[in-house]
Amino acid sequence: MHISEGILSAPVLLTGATLTVIGTGIGLKKTDYEKVPEVAVLSSVFFVASLIHVPLGPTSVHLILNGLLGLLLGWSAFPAILVALFLQAILFQFGGLTTLGVNTINMALPAVACYFAFGKAVTSEKNWAVIGGAFCCGFLSVGLSGLLVALSLLFTGQSFLNVARLILLAHLPVMIIEGVITVFVVKFLKKVKPEILEVANAAN
Amino acid sequence: MINEALSEGTSFLHNFDPRLKILVALTYSVTVALLTSFTLLVVSMAFSMVLIFWARLPLSGVLRRLLIVNGFVFFLWLVLPFSYDGMEFFAVGPLVATYPGIYQALRITLKSNAIILCLIALLSTSPTFMLVHALHHMKVPSKLVQLFFFTYRYIHVIYTEFTRLNTAMKIRGFAPGTDLHTYRTYAYLVGMLLVRSYERSRRIYSSMLCRGFNGTFHTLYHFESRPRELVSAAVMTTIVLLIAIGQWLPPGKIVLF
């Protein structure tokens, strides 16, 4: 979920921006010119996936897939997410310029964390490790993002407590869906093009 | 999918040097994001509206965009008024909306929309490629700029690919519902997009190498600010500075506002 302009306090915005600059710096350093087209194309998939709405009871939710992006890109997920969010900010005014840092860190930090936590599991030969790793990756990356959004609001002001609680609650069903979908995508990739999952391991 | 209709105009702001527009938009957004004074927020809102009129944008298009972007703010209106202690404004069952709560929600709404309107007036009036091009001239790291160019370019390609796969699914009688079959189908759709995109990115890089790519992007177009643009940018920056000074002066000292 993007936090819009004009909500967060200065210290939160500044912390987000600083961390994003650091993360993007590391990400760009680990991305050589040969990988730029790949990161860009995956960043576009990430952008397009956020337009896919999957049904959930009477409503629908859109895919986030930051965990999957982390699995595929490792540290390069940072610049990839930054670019996708910047384009959303200037094309649709979703998110914004001052919140770009916070929104990027909220999405990219869980992505990179999931890469380090489950990157090995999904490339293993054991079926249960792949399924478990992929599910946790999708489930936790969205959960952590929700938590970071809630924390960004809480650090802005205690009055956002109710808002933060509702946001965490709203993330629960999405976490399950993302977990399930990440499992199926990873299984599909392992069958059709396993080297996609392995390139990130080689680069980082 | 991506509607850049607002960038097709002939107003002064449309032809403005994108580098200056990015600079003004950035200073203005940061300043307004840090404002706390209600009066100054109203002033900023007025300034943003002046910018919108200056860009001669179709109001219906701007309003439609505002409506979509305000989702988060609407959500805050449902919760924030009930999250503050203070004088009661109205009550729904056990929930009590207070004056401070409504005041806070109103403040966020003004702040958010003042920034968004300015971004629409200044940034949506340039084609995205121009803005990224401007970032290149503003010394943003070259790898990041290349990522912007490629991502923006391939969003269109991949979206077309997605609609094609989606249509194929529908023709085969796919009806989405809340079940495992639906999730599996969408996952395979995403998987297929990833596989095709990955192969595409290999081909892109090969063809770049064939054309002698060595890591640098050569630009043929260079921006130039006309004197009129420099003056206008200076005026806008001065207004932003005045707003900032108004915020950080001790209360009671502000005569002008």
Chai-1 contact restraints between the chains, C-beta under 6 A:
chainA,res_idxA,chainB,res_idxB,connection_type,confidence,min_distance_angstrom,max_distance_angstrom,comment,restraint_id
A,S4,B,F72,contact,1.0,0.0,6.0,A-B,restraint_1
A,S4,B,S112,contact,1.0,0.0,6.0,A-B,restraint_2
A,E5,B,S112,contact,1.0,0.0,6.0,A-B,restraint_3
A,E5,B,I115,contact,1.0,0.0,6.0,A-B,restraint_4
A,G6,B,A33,contact,1.0,0.0,6.0,A-B,restraint_5
A,G6,B,I108,contact,1.0,0.0,6.0,A-B,restraint_6
A,G6,B,K111,contact,1.0,0.0,6.0,A-B,restraint_7
A,G6,B,S112,contact,1.0,0.0,6.0,A-B,restraint_8
A,G6,B,I115,contact,1.0,0.0,6.0,A-B,restraint_9
A,I7,B,I108,contact,1.0,0.0,6.0,A-B,restraint_10
A,A10,B,L34,contact,1.0,0.0,6.0,A-B,restraint_11
A,L28,B,K143,contact,1.0,0.0,6.0,A-B,restraint_12
A,Y33,B,G215,contact,1.0,0.0,6.0,A-B,restraint_13
A,V36,B,Q146,contact,1.0,0.0,6.0,A-B,restraint_14
A,P37,B,F150,contact,1.0,0.0,6.0,A-B,restraint_15
A,P37,B,S201,contact,1.0,0.0,6.0,A-B,restraint_16
A,P37,B,I204,contact,1.0,0.0,6.0,A-B,restraint_17
A,P37,B,Y205,contact,1.0,0.0,6.0,A-B,restraint_18
A,E38,B,S201,contact,1.0,0.0,6.0,A-B,restraint_19
A,A40,B,L147,contact,1.0,0.0,6.0,A-B,restraint_20
A,A40,B,F150,contact,1.0,0.0,6.0,A-B,restraint_21
A,A40,B,T151,contact,1.0,0.0,6.0,A-B,restraint_22
A,V41,B,Y154,contact,1.0,0.0,6.0,A-B,restraint_23
A,V41,B,S197,contact,1.0,0.0,6.0,A-B,restraint_24
A,V41,B,S201,contact,1.0,0.0,6.0,A-B,restraint_25
A,S43,B,T151,contact,1.0,0.0,6.0,A-B,restraint_26
A,S44,B,T151,contact,1.0,0.0,6.0,A-B,restraint_27
A,S44,B,Y154,contact,1.0,0.0,6.0,A-B,restraint_28
A,S44,B,I155,contact,1.0,0.0,6.0,A-B,restraint_29
A,S44,B,I158,contact,1.0,0.0,6.0,A-B,restraint_30
A,V45,B,I158,contact,1.0,0.0,6.0,A-B,restraint_31
A,V45,B,L193,contact,1.0,0.0,6.0,A-B,restraint_32
A,V45,B,L194,contact,1.0,0.0,6.0,A-B,restraint_33
A,V45,B,S197,contact,1.0,0.0,6.0,A-B,restraint_34
A,F47,B,I155,contact,1.0,0.0,6.0,A-B,restraint_35
A,V48,B,I158,contact,1.0,0.0,6.0,A-B,restraint_36
A,V48,B,Y159,contact,1.0,0.0,6.0,A-B,restraint_37
A,V48,B,F162,contact,1.0,0.0,6.0,A-B,restraint_38
A,V54,B,Y186,contact,1.0,0.0,6.0,A-B,restraint_39
A,P55,B,P176,contact,1.0,0.0,6.0,A-B,restraint_40
A,P55,B,G177,contact,1.0,0.0,6.0,A-B,restraint_41
A,P55,B,T178,contact,1.0,0.0,6.0,A-B,restraint_42
A,L56,B,T178,contact,1.0,0.0,6.0,A-B,restraint_43
A,G57,B,T178,contact,1.0,0.0,6.0,A-B,restraint_44
A,P79,B,L147,contact,1.0,0.0,6.0,A-B,restraint_45
A,V83,B,L147,contact,1.0,0.0,6.0,A-B,restraint_46
A,V83,B,F148,contact,1.0,0.0,6.0,A-B,restraint_47
A,V83,B,T151,contact,1.0,0.0,6.0,A-B,restraint_48
A,L87,B,Y152,contact,1.0,0.0,6.0,A-B,restraint_49
A,I90,B,L123,contact,1.0,0.0,6.0,A-B,restraint_50
A,L91,B,I2,contact,1.0,0.0,6.0,A-B,restraint_51
A,Q93,B,V69,contact,1.0,0.0,6.0,A-B,restraint_52
A,Q93,B,I116,contact,1.0,0.0,6.0,A-B,restraint_53
A,Q93,B,L119,contact,1.0,0.0,6.0,A-B,restraint_54
A,L97,B,S29,contact,1.0,0.0,6.0,A-B,restraint_55
A,T98,B,S29,contact,1.0,0.0,6.0,A-B,restraint_56
A,T98,B,V30,contact,1.0,0.0,6.0,A-B,restraint_57
A,T98,B,A33,contact,1.0,0.0,6.0,A-B,restraint_58
A,S159,B,S83,contact,1.0,0.0,6.0,A-B,restraint_59
A,S159,B,Y84,contact,1.0,0.0,6.0,A-B,restraint_60
A,N162,B,V79,contact,1.0,0.0,6.0,A-B,restraint_61
A,N162,B,S83,contact,1.0,0.0,6.0,A-B,restraint_62
A,V163,B,V79,contact,1.0,0.0,6.0,A-B,restraint_63
A,V180,B,Y183,contact,1.0,0.0,6.0,A-B,restraint_64
A,I181,B,Y183,contact,1.0,0.0,6.0,A-B,restraint_65
A,I181,B,A187,contact,1.0,0.0,6.0,A-B,restraint_66
A,F184,B,R184,contact,1.0,0.0,6.0,A-B,restraint_67
A,F184,B,A187,contact,1.0,0.0,6.0,A-B,restraint_68
A,V185,B,A187,contact,1.0,0.0,6.0,A-B,restraint_69
A,V185,B,V190,contact,1.0,0.0,6.0,A-B,restraint_70
A,V185,B,G191,contact,1.0,0.0,6.0,A-B,restraint_71
A,F188,B,Y188,contact,1.0,0.0,6.0,A-B,restraint_72
A,F188,B,G191,contact,1.0,0.0,6.0,A-B,restraint_73
A,L189,B,G191,contact,1.0,0.0,6.0,A-B,restraint_74
A,V192,B,V195,contact,1.0,0.0,6.0,A-B,restraint_75
A,K193,B,V195,contact,1.0,0.0,6.0,A-B,restraint_76
A,I196,B,Y198,contact,1.0,0.0,6.0,A-B,restraint_77
